[in-house]
Amino acid sequence: MFPKTGSRLHSGSGETDLAIMISQALFAELGASHRATKTAMGWTGASERTVKHWLAAAHVPKGNHLVSLARHSDQVLWAILMAAGRGDLRIALDLGTIRVKLLELATLLEGE
């Protein structure tokens, strides 16, 4: 019988750090319930097993999956920016969110 081989992340690698950051971001955004897994599956089209690997920080989302997660989750987007050394861009994202909320509030106030 052949030994089981796989692509487990190596301790101390940058990929391990990113996997942990993405996992923490997903938990912050979605919580720890089974619903969190289903939500991430819906966002990305990934399998349940794949999403569970992301949540366990065993694997890093790749390509289109990572882009889909960042599209739907501000926490994941911020984690990616931090990993890329571009944490300063978070302020611009926060300002954009504040602007949208202020415009919604102004619309509500005009309707009264």
Backbone as XML, in Angstrom:
<?xml version="1.0"?>
<chain id="A" units="angstrom">
  <residue number="1" name="MET">
    <atom name="N" x="0.842" y="-1.168" z="0.000"/>
    <atom name="CA" x="0.000" y="0.000" z="0.000"/>
    <atom name="C" x="0.891" y="1.235" z="0.000"/>
  </residue>
  <residue number="2" name="PHE">
    <atom name="N" x="0.482" y="2.242" z="-0.738"/>
    <atom name="CA" x="1.247" y="3.476" z="-0.827"/>
    <atom name="C" x="0.960" y="4.368" z="0.372"/>
  </residue>
  <residue number="3" name="PRO">
    <atom name="N" x="1.973" y="5.082" z="0.835"/>
    <atom name="CA" x="1.727" y="5.990" z="1.956"/>
    <atom name="C" x="0.861" y="7.165" z="1.509"/>
  </residue>
  <residue number="4" name="LYS">
    <atom name="N" x="0.075" y="7.670" z="2.449"/>
    <atom name="CA" x="-0.773" y="8.819" z="2.151"/>
    <atom name="C" x="0.115" y="10.054" z="2.051"/>
  </residue>
  <residue number="5" name="THR">
    <atom name="N" x="-0.024" y="10.765" z="0.954"/>
    <atom name="CA" x="0.736" y="11.999" z="0.786"/>
    <atom name="C" x="-0.252" y="13.128" z="0.600"/>
  </residue>
  <residue number="6" name="GLY">
    <atom name="N" x="0.177" y="14.304" z="0.881"/>
    <atom name="CA" x="-0.701" y="15.454" z="0.729"/>
    <atom name="C" x="0.115" y="16.723" z="0.712"/>
  </residue>
  <residue number="7" name="SER">
    <atom name="N" x="-0.567" y="17.803" z="0.590"/>
    <atom name="CA" x="0.109" y="19.094" z="0.544"/>
    <atom name="C" x="-0.222" y="19.875" z="1.803"/>
  </residue>
  <residue number="8" name="ARG">
    <atom name="N" x="0.176" y="19.334" z="2.955"/>
    <atom name="CA" x="-0.006" y="20.029" z="4.220"/>
    <atom name="C" x="0.930" y="21.232" z="4.240"/>
  </residue>
  <residue number="9" name="LEU">
    <atom name="N" x="0.479" y="22.285" z="4.869"/>
    <atom name="CA" x="1.296" y="23.486" z="4.947"/>
    <atom name="C" x="2.440" y="23.277" z="5.925"/>
  </residue>
  <residue number="10" name="HIS">
    <atom name="N" x="3.582" y="23.829" z="5.597"/>
    <atom name="CA" x="4.751" y="23.703" z="6.450"/>
    <atom name="C" x="4.733" y="24.788" z="7.512"/>
  </residue>
  <residue number="11" name="SER">
    <atom name="N" x="5.087" y="24.424" z="8.704"/>
    <atom name="CA" x="5.103" y="25.365" z="9.822"/>
    <atom name="C" x="6.090" y="26.496" z="9.552"/>
  </residue>
  <residue number="12" name="GLY">
    <atom name="N" x="5.656" y="27.715" z="9.854"/>
    <atom name="CA" x="6.539" y="28.864" z="9.725"/>
    <atom name="C" x="6.554" y="29.486" z="8.341"/>
  </residue>
  <residue number="13" name="SER">
    <atom name="N" x="5.834" y="28.912" z="7.393"/>
    <atom name="CA" x="5.844" y="29.484" z="6.051"/>
    <atom name="C" x="4.869" y="30.650" z="5.973"/>
  </residue>
  <residue number="14" name="GLY">
    <atom name="N" x="5.079" y="31.522" z="5.001"/>
    <atom name="CA" x="4.170" y="32.628" z="4.763"/>
    <atom name="C" x="2.780" y="32.139" z="4.414"/>
  </residue>
  <residue number="15" name="GLU">
    <atom name="N" x="2.709" y="30.978" z="3.768"/>
    <atom name="CA" x="1.424" y="30.413" z="3.396"/>
    <atom name="C" x="0.636" y="29.989" z="4.641"/>
  </residue>
  <residue number="16" name="THR">
    <atom name="N" x="1.336" y="29.486" z="5.642"/>
    <atom name="CA" x="0.680" y="29.120" z="6.900"/>
    <atom name="C" x="0.107" y="30.360" z="7.568"/>
  </residue>
  <residue number="17" name="ASP">
    <atom name="N" x="0.883" y="31.436" z="7.592"/>
    <atom name="CA" x="0.413" y="32.686" z="8.184"/>
    <atom name="C" x="-0.831" y="33.193" z="7.468"/>
  </residue>
  <residue number="18" name="LEU">
    <atom name="N" x="-0.831" y="33.139" z="6.145"/>
    <atom name="CA" x="-1.987" y="33.588" z="5.381"/>
    <atom name="C" x="-3.191" y="32.689" z="5.655"/>
  </residue>
  <residue number="19" name="ALA">
    <atom name="N" x="-2.970" y="31.393" z="5.744"/>
    <atom name="CA" x="-4.069" y="30.471" z="6.031"/>
    <atom name="C" x="-4.709" y="30.812" z="7.370"/>
  </residue>
  <residue number="20" name="ILE">
    <atom name="N" x="-3.895" y="31.117" z="8.357"/>
    <atom name="CA" x="-4.415" y="31.487" z="9.682"/>
    <atom name="C" x="-5.171" y="32.803" z="9.608"/>
  </residue>
  <residue number="21" name="MET">
    <atom name="N" x="-4.633" y="33.767" z="8.890"/>
    <atom name="CA" x="-5.295" y="35.070" z="8.763"/>
    <atom name="C" x="-6.658" y="34.936" z="8.071"/>
  </residue>
  <residue number="22" name="ILE">
    <atom name="N" x="-6.710" y="34.145" z="7.003"/>
    <atom name="CA" x="-7.969" y="33.951" z="6.287"/>
    <atom name="C" x="-8.969" y="33.215" z="7.179"/>
  </residue>
  <residue number="23" name="SER">
    <atom name="N" x="-8.509" y="32.207" z="7.890"/>
    <atom name="CA" x="-9.367" y="31.453" z="8.796"/>
    <atom name="C" x="-9.962" y="32.369" z="9.864"/>
  </residue>
  <residue number="24" name="GLN">
    <atom name="N" x="-9.125" y="33.173" z="10.487"/>
    <atom name="CA" x="-9.595" y="34.094" z="11.519"/>
    <atom name="C" x="-10.577" y="35.104" z="10.945"/>
  </residue>
  <residue number="25" name="ALA">
    <atom name="N" x="-10.311" y="35.572" z="9.732"/>
    <atom name="CA" x="-11.216" y="36.532" z="9.090"/>
    <atom name="C" x="-12.581" y="35.902" z="8.809"/>
  </residue>
  <residue number="26" name="LEU">
    <atom name="N" x="-12.574" y="34.664" z="8.339"/>
    <atom name="CA" x="-13.840" y="33.982" z="8.072"/>
    <atom name="C" x="-14.633" y="33.757" z="9.354"/>
  </residue>
  <residue number="27" name="PHE">
    <atom name="N" x="-13.945" y="33.367" z="10.428"/>
    <atom name="CA" x="-14.635" y="33.188" z="11.705"/>
    <atom name="C" x="-15.190" y="34.513" z="12.218"/>
  </residue>
  <residue number="28" name="ALA">
    <atom name="N" x="-14.433" y="35.598" z="12.052"/>
    <atom name="CA" x="-14.902" y="36.909" z="12.496"/>
    <atom name="C" x="-16.143" y="37.345" z="11.714"/>
  </residue>
  <residue number="29" name="GLU">
    <atom name="N" x="-16.149" y="37.044" z="10.433"/>
    <atom name="CA" x="-17.253" y="37.460" z="9.562"/>
    <atom name="C" x="-18.462" y="36.537" z="9.694"/>
  </residue>
  <residue number="30" name="LEU">
    <atom name="N" x="-18.220" y="35.231" z="9.767"/>
    <atom name="CA" x="-19.313" y="34.255" z="9.660"/>
    <atom name="C" x="-19.623" y="33.497" z="10.946"/>
  </residue>
  <residue number="31" name="GLY">
    <atom name="N" x="-18.714" y="33.500" z="11.894"/>
    <atom name="CA" x="-18.909" y="32.718" z="13.110"/>
    <atom name="C" x="-18.396" y="31.299" z="12.923"/>
  </residue>
  <residue number="32" name="ALA">
    <atom name="N" x="-18.720" y="30.449" z="13.893"/>
    <atom name="CA" x="-18.180" y="29.091" z="13.902"/>
    <atom name="C" x="-19.239" y="28.028" z="13.634"/>
  </residue>
  <residue number="33" name="SER">
    <atom name="N" x="-20.384" y="28.405" z="13.139"/>
    <atom name="CA" x="-21.469" y="27.449" z="12.931"/>
    <atom name="C" x="-21.338" y="26.735" z="11.584"/>
  </residue>
  <residue number="34" name="HIS">
    <atom name="N" x="-22.162" y="25.709" z="11.423"/>
    <atom name="CA" x="-22.211" y="25.009" z="10.136"/>
    <atom name="C" x="-22.716" y="25.962" z="9.044"/>
  </residue>
  <residue number="35" name="ARG">
    <atom name="N" x="-23.517" y="26.929" z="9.440"/>
    <atom name="CA" x="-24.025" y="27.924" z="8.490"/>
    <atom name="C" x="-22.872" y="28.710" z="7.868"/>
  </residue>
  <residue number="36" name="ALA">
    <atom name="N" x="-21.807" y="28.931" z="8.621"/>
    <atom name="CA" x="-20.633" y="29.636" z="8.103"/>
    <atom name="C" x="-20.034" y="28.874" z="6.927"/>
  </residue>
  <residue number="37" name="THR">
    <atom name="N" x="-19.959" y="27.567" z="7.065"/>
    <atom name="CA" x="-19.429" y="26.731" z="5.981"/>
    <atom name="C" x="-20.309" y="26.853" z="4.753"/>
  </residue>
  <residue number="38" name="LYS">
    <atom name="N" x="-21.614" y="26.757" z="4.953"/>
    <atom name="CA" x="-22.550" y="26.845" z="3.828"/>
    <atom name="C" x="-22.494" y="28.217" z="3.154"/>
  </residue>
  <residue number="39" name="THR">
    <atom name="N" x="-22.344" y="29.268" z="3.949"/>
    <atom name="CA" x="-22.261" y="30.615" z="3.382"/>
    <atom name="C" x="-21.019" y="30.758" z="2.514"/>
  </residue>
  <residue number="40" name="ALA">
    <atom name="N" x="-19.875" y="30.317" z="3.022"/>
    <atom name="CA" x="-18.634" y="30.399" z="2.240"/>
    <atom name="C" x="-18.718" y="29.536" z="0.988"/>
  </residue>
  <residue number="41" name="MET">
    <atom name="N" x="-19.398" y="28.398" z="1.084"/>
    <atom name="CA" x="-19.601" y="27.551" z="-0.106"/>
    <atom name="C" x="-20.415" y="28.303" z="-1.157"/>
  </residue>
  <residue number="42" name="GLY">
    <atom name="N" x="-21.444" y="29.011" z="-0.711"/>
    <atom name="CA" x="-22.273" y="29.783" z="-1.632"/>
    <atom name="C" x="-21.519" y="30.928" z="-2.278"/>
  </residue>
  <residue number="43" name="TRP">
    <atom name="N" x="-20.654" y="31.563" z="-1.511"/>
    <atom name="CA" x="-19.867" y="32.671" z="-2.049"/>
    <atom name="C" x="-18.892" y="32.220" z="-3.117"/>
  </residue>
  <residue number="44" name="THR">
    <atom name="N" x="-18.321" y="31.022" z="-2.939"/>
    <atom name="CA" x="-17.194" y="30.608" z="-3.788"/>
    <atom name="C" x="-17.497" y="29.472" z="-4.750"/>
  </residue>
  <residue number="45" name="GLY">
    <atom name="N" x="-18.512" y="28.669" z="-4.455"/>
    <atom name="CA" x="-18.768" y="27.481" z="-5.255"/>
    <atom name="C" x="-17.843" y="26.327" z="-4.885"/>
  </residue>
  <residue number="46" name="ALA">
    <atom name="N" x="-17.093" y="26.486" z="-3.802"/>
    <atom name="CA" x="-16.170" y="25.441" z="-3.347"/>
    <atom name="C" x="-16.939" y="24.354" z="-2.602"/>
  </residue>
  <residue number="47" name="SER">
    <atom name="N" x="-16.331" y="23.192" z="-2.483"/>
    <atom name="CA" x="-16.956" y="22.085" z="-1.773"/>
    <atom name="C" x="-16.910" y="22.313" z="-0.261"/>
  </residue>
  <residue number="48" name="GLU">
    <atom name="N" x="-17.742" y="21.576" z="0.451"/>
    <atom name="CA" x="-17.771" y="21.677" z="1.909"/>
    <atom name="C" x="-16.411" y="21.321" z="2.506"/>
  </residue>
  <residue number="49" name="ARG">
    <atom name="N" x="-15.808" y="20.280" z="1.981"/>
    <atom name="CA" x="-14.493" y="19.848" z="2.484"/>
    <atom name="C" x="-13.451" y="20.942" z="2.302"/>
  </residue>
  <residue number="50" name="THR">
    <atom name="N" x="-13.467" y="21.605" z="1.154"/>
    <atom name="CA" x="-12.508" y="22.677" z="0.876"/>
    <atom name="C" x="-12.688" y="23.826" z="1.852"/>
  </residue>
  <residue number="51" name="VAL">
    <atom name="N" x="-13.938" y="24.240" z="2.057"/>
    <atom name="CA" x="-14.204" y="25.351" z="2.976"/>
    <atom name="C" x="-13.796" y="24.988" z="4.393"/>
  </residue>
  <residue number="52" name="LYS">
    <atom name="N" x="-14.047" y="23.750" z="4.795"/>
    <atom name="CA" x="-13.631" y="23.330" z="6.135"/>
    <atom name="C" x="-12.117" y="23.384" z="6.289"/>
  </residue>
  <residue number="53" name="HIS">
    <atom name="N" x="-11.382" y="23.088" z="5.225"/>
    <atom name="CA" x="-9.917" y="23.214" z="5.255"/>
    <atom name="C" x="-9.514" y="24.672" z="5.457"/>
  </residue>
  <residue number="54" name="TRP">
    <atom name="N" x="-10.219" y="25.597" z="4.786"/>
    <atom name="CA" x="-9.921" y="27.024" z="4.964"/>
    <atom name="C" x="-10.191" y="27.451" z="6.397"/>
  </residue>
  <residue number="55" name="LEU">
    <atom name="N" x="-11.331" y="27.015" z="6.939"/>
    <atom name="CA" x="-11.698" y="27.395" z="8.302"/>
    <atom name="C" x="-10.724" y="26.819" z="9.332"/>
  </residue>
  <residue number="56" name="ALA">
    <atom name="N" x="-10.177" y="25.661" z="9.041"/>
    <atom name="CA" x="-9.205" y="25.028" z="9.938"/>
    <atom name="C" x="-7.785" y="25.542" z="9.700"/>
  </residue>
  <residue number="57" name="ALA">
    <atom name="N" x="-7.610" y="26.446" z="8.757"/>
    <atom name="CA" x="-6.301" y="27.001" z="8.389"/>
    <atom name="C" x="-5.350" y="25.916" z="7.893"/>
  </residue>
  <residue number="58" name="ALA">
    <atom name="N" x="-5.912" y="24.843" z="7.312"/>
    <atom name="CA" x="-5.090" y="23.778" z="6.748"/>
    <atom name="C" x="-4.661" y="24.098" z="5.322"/>
  </residue>
  <residue number="59" name="HIS">
    <atom name="N" x="-5.449" y="24.904" z="4.626"/>
    <atom name="CA" x="-5.149" y="25.305" z="3.248"/>
    <atom name="C" x="-5.536" y="26.764" z="3.059"/>
  </residue>
  <residue number="60" name="VAL">
    <atom name="N" x="-4.913" y="27.387" z="2.081"/>
    <atom name="CA" x="-5.219" y="28.772" z="1.730"/>
    <atom name="C" x="-6.122" y="28.769" z="0.504"/>
  </residue>
  <residue number="61" name="PRO">
    <atom name="N" x="-7.191" y="29.567" z="0.497"/>
    <atom name="CA" x="-8.000" y="29.679" z="-0.725"/>
    <atom name="C" x="-7.132" y="30.210" z="-1.869"/>
  </residue>
  <residue number="62" name="LYS">
    <atom name="N" x="-7.328" y="29.678" z="-3.031"/>
    <atom name="CA" x="-6.525" y="30.071" z="-4.189"/>
    <atom name="C" x="-7.391" y="30.759" z="-5.252"/>
  </residue>
  <residue number="63" name="GLY">
    <atom name="N" x="-6.771" y="31.569" z="-6.055"/>
    <atom name="CA" x="-7.364" y="32.150" z="-7.253"/>
    <atom name="C" x="-8.753" y="32.723" z="-7.086"/>
  </residue>
  <residue number="64" name="ASN">
    <atom name="N" x="-9.674" y="32.199" z="-7.889"/>
    <atom name="CA" x="-11.032" y="32.710" z="-7.914"/>
    <atom name="C" x="-11.722" y="32.585" z="-6.563"/>
  </residue>
  <residue number="65" name="HIS">
    <atom name="N" x="-11.401" y="31.534" z="-5.808"/>
    <atom name="CA" x="-12.011" y="31.375" z="-4.488"/>
    <atom name="C" x="-11.589" y="32.513" z="-3.560"/>
  </residue>
  <residue number="66" name="LEU">
    <atom name="N" x="-10.325" y="32.876" z="-3.601"/>
    <atom name="CA" x="-9.843" y="33.957" z="-2.753"/>
    <atom name="C" x="-10.484" y="35.283" z="-3.151"/>
  </residue>
  <residue number="67" name="VAL">
    <atom name="N" x="-10.607" y="35.521" z="-4.441"/>
    <atom name="CA" x="-11.246" y="36.744" z="-4.929"/>
    <atom name="C" x="-12.718" y="36.780" z="-4.504"/>
  </residue>
  <residue number="68" name="SER">
    <atom name="N" x="-13.414" y="35.648" z="-4.608"/>
    <atom name="CA" x="-14.824" y="35.593" z="-4.200"/>
    <atom name="C" x="-14.975" y="35.862" z="-2.707"/>
  </residue>
  <residue number="69" name="LEU">
    <atom name="N" x="-14.103" y="35.301" z="-1.904"/>
    <atom name="CA" x="-14.164" y="35.551" z="-0.465"/>
    <atom name="C" x="-13.943" y="37.033" z="-0.161"/>
  </residue>
  <residue number="70" name="ALA">
    <atom name="N" x="-12.962" y="37.633" z="-0.819"/>
    <atom name="CA" x="-12.674" y="39.053" z="-0.603"/>
    <atom name="C" x="-13.830" y="39.927" z="-1.088"/>
  </residue>
  <residue number="71" name="ARG">
    <atom name="N" x="-14.515" y="39.503" z="-2.136"/>
    <atom name="CA" x="-15.656" y="40.254" z="-2.656"/>
    <atom name="C" x="-16.796" y="40.296" z="-1.639"/>
  </residue>
  <residue number="72" name="HIS">
    <atom name="N" x="-16.993" y="39.204" z="-0.926"/>
    <atom name="CA" x="-18.124" y="39.097" z="-0.006"/>
    <atom name="C" x="-17.782" y="39.438" z="1.444"/>
  </residue>
  <residue number="73" name="SER">
    <atom name="N" x="-16.518" y="39.411" z="1.800"/>
    <atom name="CA" x="-16.129" y="39.582" z="3.199"/>
    <atom name="C" x="-15.088" y="40.684" z="3.347"/>
  </residue>
  <residue number="74" name="ASP">
    <atom name="N" x="-15.456" y="41.741" z="4.047"/>
    <atom name="CA" x="-14.492" y="42.800" z="4.331"/>
    <atom name="C" x="-13.349" y="42.274" z="5.193"/>
  </residue>
  <residue number="75" name="GLN">
    <atom name="N" x="-13.650" y="41.365" z="6.108"/>
    <atom name="CA" x="-12.619" y="40.807" z="6.976"/>
    <atom name="C" x="-11.546" y="40.074" z="6.169"/>
  </residue>
  <residue number="76" name="VAL">
    <atom name="N" x="-11.969" y="39.309" z="5.171"/>
    <atom name="CA" x="-11.008" y="38.593" z="4.322"/>
    <atom name="C" x="-10.206" y="39.583" z="3.492"/>
  </residue>
  <residue number="77" name="LEU">
    <atom name="N" x="-10.882" y="40.585" z="2.948"/>
    <atom name="CA" x="-10.172" y="41.601" z="2.163"/>
    <atom name="C" x="-9.114" y="42.284" z="3.010"/>
  </residue>
  <residue number="78" name="TRP">
    <atom name="N" x="-9.453" y="42.633" z="4.248"/>
    <atom name="CA" x="-8.482" y="43.283" z="5.132"/>
    <atom name="C" x="-7.334" y="42.348" z="5.470"/>
  </residue>
  <residue number="79" name="ALA">
    <atom name="N" x="-7.620" y="41.073" z="5.643"/>
    <atom name="CA" x="-6.555" y="40.098" z="5.925"/>
    <atom name="C" x="-5.581" y="40.014" z="4.751"/>
  </residue>
  <residue number="80" name="ILE">
    <atom name="N" x="-6.116" y="40.027" z="3.543"/>
    <atom name="CA" x="-5.263" y="39.984" z="2.353"/>
    <atom name="C" x="-4.398" y="41.234" z="2.277"/>
  </residue>
  <residue number="81" name="LEU">
    <atom name="N" x="-4.996" y="42.391" z="2.541"/>
    <atom name="CA" x="-4.232" y="43.640" z="2.515"/>
    <atom name="C" x="-3.119" y="43.627" z="3.569"/>
  </residue>
  <residue number="82" name="MET">
    <atom name="N" x="-3.421" y="43.122" z="4.746"/>
    <atom name="CA" x="-2.402" y="43.040" z="5.799"/>
    <atom name="C" x="-1.281" y="42.087" z="5.387"/>
  </residue>
  <residue number="83" name="ALA">
    <atom name="N" x="-1.634" y="40.948" z="4.809"/>
    <atom name="CA" x="-0.629" y="39.979" z="4.372"/>
    <atom name="C" x="0.247" y="40.554" z="3.268"/>
  </residue>
  <residue number="84" name="ALA">
    <atom name="N" x="-0.325" y="41.447" z="2.463"/>
    <atom name="CA" x="0.420" y="42.065" z="1.363"/>
    <atom name="C" x="1.203" y="43.297" z="1.824"/>
  </residue>
  <residue number="85" name="GLY">
    <atom name="N" x="1.093" y="43.614" z="3.118"/>
    <atom name="CA" x="1.787" y="44.794" z="3.624"/>
    <atom name="C" x="1.127" y="46.087" z="3.226"/>
  </residue>
  <residue number="86" name="ARG">
    <atom name="N" x="-0.163" y="46.032" z="2.920"/>
    <atom name="CA" x="-0.901" y="47.210" z="2.482"/>
    <atom name="C" x="-2.041" y="47.553" z="3.440"/>
  </residue>
  <residue number="87" name="GLY">
    <atom name="N" x="-1.796" y="47.367" z="4.736"/>
    <atom name="CA" x="-2.797" y="47.650" z="5.744"/>
    <atom name="C" x="-3.277" y="49.089" z="5.733"/>
  </residue>
  <residue number="88" name="ASP">
    <atom name="N" x="-2.445" y="49.992" z="5.191"/>
    <atom name="CA" x="-2.827" y="51.396" z="5.111"/>
    <atom name="C" x="-4.057" y="51.612" z="4.223"/>
  </residue>
  <residue number="89" name="LEU">
    <atom name="N" x="-4.322" y="50.702" z="3.310"/>
    <atom name="CA" x="-5.485" y="50.842" z="2.431"/>
    <atom name="C" x="-6.795" y="50.571" z="3.155"/>
  </residue>
  <residue number="90" name="ARG">
    <atom name="N" x="-6.717" y="49.981" z="4.341"/>
    <atom name="CA" x="-7.940" y="49.709" z="5.107"/>
    <atom name="C" x="-8.673" y="51.009" z="5.427"/>
  </residue>
  <residue number="91" name="ILE">
    <atom name="N" x="-7.936" y="52.072" z="5.664"/>
    <atom name="CA" x="-8.562" y="53.364" z="5.969"/>
    <atom name="C" x="-9.430" y="53.815" z="4.803"/>
  </residue>
  <residue number="92" name="ALA">
    <atom name="N" x="-8.942" y="53.659" z="3.581"/>
    <atom name="CA" x="-9.715" y="54.035" z="2.409"/>
    <atom name="C" x="-10.982" y="53.194" z="2.292"/>
  </residue>
  <residue number="93" name="LEU">
    <atom name="N" x="-10.886" y="51.908" z="2.613"/>
    <atom name="CA" x="-12.067" y="51.041" z="2.575"/>
    <atom name="C" x="-13.075" y="51.450" z="3.637"/>
  </residue>
  <residue number="94" name="ASP">
    <atom name="N" x="-12.573" y="51.793" z="4.822"/>
    <atom name="CA" x="-13.466" y="52.240" z="5.891"/>
    <atom name="C" x="-14.165" y="53.535" z="5.505"/>
  </residue>
  <residue number="95" name="LEU">
    <atom name="N" x="-13.449" y="54.446" z="4.891"/>
    <atom name="CA" x="-14.059" y="55.708" z="4.468"/>
    <atom name="C" x="-15.137" y="55.473" z="3.417"/>
  </residue>
  <residue number="96" name="GLY">
    <atom name="N" x="-14.914" y="54.535" z="2.514"/>
    <atom name="CA" x="-15.925" y="54.200" z="1.513"/>
    <atom name="C" x="-17.182" y="53.649" z="2.156"/>
  </residue>
  <residue number="97" name="THR">
    <atom name="N" x="-17.013" y="52.813" z="3.155"/>
    <atom name="CA" x="-18.155" y="52.244" z="3.878"/>
    <atom name="C" x="-18.914" y="53.337" z="4.623"/>
  </residue>
  <residue number="98" name="ILE">
    <atom name="N" x="-18.190" y="54.232" z="5.263"/>
    <atom name="CA" x="-18.819" y="55.336" z="5.994"/>
    <atom name="C" x="-19.604" y="56.216" z="5.033"/>
  </residue>
  <residue number="99" name="ARG">
    <atom name="N" x="-19.040" y="56.487" z="3.860"/>
    <atom name="CA" x="-19.716" y="57.314" z="2.859"/>
    <atom name="C" x="-21.038" y="56.689" z="2.438"/>
  </residue>
  <residue number="100" name="VAL">
    <atom name="N" x="-21.031" y="55.385" z="2.176"/>
    <atom name="CA" x="-22.253" y="54.685" z="1.772"/>
    <atom name="C" x="-23.307" y="54.779" z="2.871"/>
  </residue>
  <residue number="101" name="LYS">
    <atom name="N" x="-22.903" y="54.563" z="4.117"/>
    <atom name="CA" x="-23.841" y="54.627" z="5.248"/>
    <atom name="C" x="-24.415" y="56.034" z="5.408"/>
  </residue>
  <residue number="102" name="LEU">
    <atom name="N" x="-23.583" y="57.054" z="5.228"/>
    <atom name="CA" x="-24.068" y="58.433" z="5.320"/>
    <atom name="C" x="-25.068" y="58.751" z="4.211"/>
  </residue>
  <residue number="103" name="LEU">
    <atom name="N" x="-24.806" y="58.265" z="3.011"/>
    <atom name="CA" x="-25.740" y="58.480" z="1.913"/>
    <atom name="C" x="-27.077" y="57.779" z="2.181"/>
  </residue>
  <residue number="104" name="GLU">
    <atom name="N" x="-27.025" y="56.579" z="2.738"/>
    <atom name="CA" x="-28.261" y="55.880" z="3.103"/>
    <atom name="C" x="-29.032" y="56.657" z="4.162"/>
  </residue>
  <residue number="105" name="LEU">
    <atom name="N" x="-28.325" y="57.184" z="5.151"/>
    <atom name="CA" x="-28.956" y="57.963" z="6.203"/>
    <atom name="C" x="-29.587" y="59.228" z="5.634"/>
  </residue>
  <residue number="106" name="ALA">
    <atom name="N" x="-28.877" y="59.925" z="4.734"/>
    <atom name="CA" x="-29.414" y="61.133" z="4.119"/>
    <atom name="C" x="-30.686" y="60.825" z="3.322"/>
  </residue>
  <residue number="107" name="THR">
    <atom name="N" x="-30.704" y="59.704" z="2.639"/>
    <atom name="CA" x="-31.890" y="59.288" z="1.882"/>
    <atom name="C" x="-33.066" y="59.034" z="2.817"/>
  </residue>
  <residue number="108" name="LEU">
    <atom name="N" x="-32.802" y="58.380" z="3.929"/>
    <atom name="CA" x="-33.856" y="58.125" z="4.913"/>
    <atom name="C" x="-34.393" y="59.422" z="5.500"/>
  </residue>
  <residue number="109" name="LEU">
    <atom name="N" x="-33.505" y="60.366" z="5.798"/>
    <atom name="CA" x="-33.922" y="61.635" z="6.385"/>
    <atom name="C" x="-34.728" y="62.480" z="5.392"/>
  </residue>
  <residue number="110" name="GLU">
    <atom name="N" x="-34.380" y="62.416" z="4.123"/>
    <atom name="CA" x="-35.118" y="63.172" z="3.107"/>
    <atom name="C" x="-36.524" y="62.610" z="2.922"/>
  </residue>
  <residue number="111" name="GLY">
    <atom name="N" x="-36.695" y="61.328" z="3.163"/>
    <atom name="CA" x="-37.990" y="60.687" z="2.990"/>
    <atom name="C" x="-38.978" y="61.028" z="4.091"/>
  </residue>
  <residue number="112" name="GLU">
    <atom name="N" x="-38.505" y="61.562" z="5.208"/>
    <atom name="CA" x="-39.399" y="61.874" z="6.335"/>
    <atom name="C" x="-40.091" y="63.174" z="6.177"/>
  </residue>
</chain>
